[in-house]
Amino acid sequence: MSTEKKESSCCNGNLNEKGTTDSCCSSVSSKETVSTSCCSPSINESCRHTTSNKDESEPAVLDPPSNWVIYAVSGMDCGACAKTIEKSVSNIQGVQSVEVQFSTGKMKVATSDEDVLREIPRIVSKLGYGAKQIHSRKDKGEIYLVGGMDCGACAKTIENHLRTIPEVERVEVNFSTGKMNIEHTSDKEMIIREVKKAGYTASLATKRNRQDAGATKESIDFGTLSVLFSGLLLAAGYGITFLNAPSLISTLLYAAGMFISGCKPVKSAYYAVKSRSLDMNVLMSVAAIGAAIIGEWLEGALVVWLFSLGAALQTKSVNRTRNSIKELVDLAPPEAWVKRGNDVSKVPVEDVTLAEIIVVRPGDRIPLDGEIVKGESSVNQASITGESIPVDKTVADWVFAGTVNEHGTLEIQVTKLVENTIIAKIIEMVEEAQSKQAPTQAFIDKFAGIYTPIVFVIALLVMVAPPLLNFGTWGEWFYRGLELLVIACPCALVISTPVAIVSAIGNAAKNGVLIKGGTFLEKAGKINAIAFDKTGTITEGKPKVTDVEVFAGDRISLLQIAKTLEAYSNHPIAKSIVNYADREQISILTGENFQSIAGKGVRATIDGINYYAGNRNLFEELNVTNIPGAIEQLQEQAKTIVIIGNDTEIVGVICVEDTIRHTTIKAIDQLKTAGMKEMVMLTGDNDKTAALMAEKSKLTRYFANLLPEDKVSYIKQLQQEGHQTAMVGDGINDAPALATADIGIAMGGAGTDTAIETADVVLMADNLEKLPFTMKLSKKALNIIKQNIWFSILIKVVALVLILPGWLTLWIAVLSDTGAALLVILNSLRLFSLK
């Protein structure tokens, strides 16, 4: 069930950076939609009804059993709405578990009863909300690992072939990841057989082998051996010609070499034609067979052999890009030492249940996410956050699967099952990101789909038209037509973008940055302006109380009122006041009728009197005119002011101060060096505090005194000024601004599940250290994609020009095509070298 903290009402107040209060808020899940609540026009950086503060690194909720179904819930105004829905749905017979997350607008339901799943939207509708099923695990279909694909055209061939089978309902094959997602009503053996018919291999993916995308070890070895053996036959045939042996012997050796190397491409070509595809296998097969028909056996054999050699080398190179997923999977150990009673036994992580205690010895990797219940140690979290310096951990701290326990034995209470750990979510997100097409890739695929058949037709015309018009012999123009067929193959061009994107996303994930697809990778490379949230992003997010000024009554009563007003807030400023009161051993009073006043403050009734905590604007609206001059003096010191008072007077003021992160200034300097034009701070603080923070952090501009909706307005202003703008926030409370920006970047994803779901890019560490790396990686990826595209096009143009005077041979044409594809892949692999 949900682990959200206690809530007093739908609209509890919440202090923002100014010391004002914000209302409960809605989150967004897409760029197109920005939800608003009944209490607040948009989301501010404070939100009482979200999960606990990210500084605690507490996961948003415990994940339900594996048979969950996800619903998108509309109409929620705050956390209390989520609680209402959660309670009602949990009362439905057959529901094993239910969690409603207000911050993401999603509901997770665990049940095996299909009738219950159909009943849930109706029940939710009666409550005044909407519920629409998004997906369940069983809707995702089966995942198969596909081997033998040389480029995206191979993936299309497999898709087209399988779509002709009645039992197949949906199929998607991704060349970049080497995986096939398929929904069908047949058995897996039939699917594997059909893929094999098309000339490729397939095996059903399991939890532990899904990272091993691409060809199996046996198929790779067989392919390599066939290339080597056919190469020896070609060499033998060519050598015999110098021994004055009958030409028939060399021809037979060439034919044998063609057969061995050409079996797979010809078979694939047959199924490609059958499924109305014109891929590289078709073009190469026609070229090789055509060369044999006109007696050019050596040319034909070289065409097939070079093609097979290039394909084998490409497969090995592409598998290097896919290893980024394998390395992530290998981080989490497959077994855990579980403490059951007085016994400690080693069991598979799949068999460990929630709330069980696992024991992690020094030097071991932590197998599951959880909370430390005994022991203390330093934990190396580089695998998750990219931070090389170990983090000290003790009782009540959260730890993550895949991280390393440096010293000291830890006993950890499991809070997430193996499929729901942070590392599992990262792997799933990276796989999804690598399978998504970037705009450039989509354009190239569309272009190749038009270009290839056009050149195929032109090649046929070249073979037929000139001889008919008496411009040469049939053999001469048939040969040139075959050359054009080979040149028509756009393999290097098609592969130019996806391999670069897979490499970049994989490298980013290893370094603690989650990029959710090629679209966002491309956009990040074009960003020239960044807007930063202040609290918890530029600053530590751990403000401390510096001053307590009393204007009416005494210090203890002031702190009692302040603690009562702020007791339920998770915002850093509110928590700092409560913590300060706790250290002073101040007791809490009984409050009721809590109400949030959007962007200004919070109200509660204490002992029959309405008290407020908020900013100066709130008290001016209440017509409280006797504002002490001391408040002006405190504001001059650039401190965040929280005013406490009632309908008639100001009781006192509490000042808090935050400190800039030590990594912030370094990151901003690096971004400036990288050519970032505008770096802006968005804050609800007063102008003087904002100016001081902006000066210390070396930002170019700042916008202060912002109400919740104002951050969105200033993001739009930057965009209207012609800037490609990124917004950096915590991924939960800055959702509207993150959604409005061209790129939304969330910080501290390792501690917050919702941050991973909300933003386009997630910095897993809780600082800006990885932001310059992300921008640099994105720009380098864009440059490499451009290099690949232009190089691929240039090779084609040069080859086409050489055809006209007859300087190009068929085997050189094949070499230029396969060689270009290999060089494009190797160029893309340079993205792994960026640290």
Buried (B, 14 or more C-beta within 10 A) or exposed (E): EBEBBEBBBBBBBBBBBBBBBBBBBBBBBEBEEBBBBBBBBBBBBBBBBBBBBBBBBBBBBBBBBEBBBBBBBBBBBBBBBBBBBBEBBBEBEEBBBBBBBBBBBBBBBBBEEEEBBEBBBEBBEEBEBBBEBEEBEEEEBEBBBBBBBBBBBBBBBBBBBBEEBEEBEEBEBBBBBBBBBBBBEBEBEEBBEBBEBBBBBBBBBEEEBBBBBBBBEEBBEBBBEBBEBBBEBBEBBBEBEEEEEEEEBBBBBBBBBBBBBBBBBBBBBBBBBBBEBBBBBBBBBBBBBBBBEBEBBBBBBBBBBBBBBBBBBBBBBBBBBBBBBBEBBBBBBEBBBBBEEEEEEEBEBBEBEBEBBBBBEEEBBBBBBBBBEBBBBBBBBBBBBBBEEBBEBEEEBBBBBBBBBBEBBBBBBBBBBBBBBBBBBBBBBBBEBBBBBBEBBBEBBEEBBEBBEEBBEBBBEBBBEBBEEEEEEEEBBBBBBBBBBBBBBBBBBBBBBBBBBBBBBBBBBBBBBBBBBBBBBBBBBEBBBBBBBBBBBBBBBBBEBBBBBBBBEEEBBBBBBBBBBBBBBBBBBBBBBBBBBEEEEBEBBEBEEBBBBBBBBBBBBBEEEBBBBBBBBBBEEBEBEEBBEEBEEBBEBBBBBBBBBBEEBBBBBBBBBBBBBEBBBBBBEBBBEEEBBBBBBBBBBBBBBBBBBBEBBEBBBBBBBBBBBBBBBBBBBBBEEEBBBBBBBBBBBBBBBBBBBBBBBBBBBBBBBBBBBBBBBBBBBBBBBBBBBBBBBBBBBBEBBBBBBEBBBEBBEEBBEBBEEEEBBBBBBBBBBBBBBBBBBBBBBBBBEBE
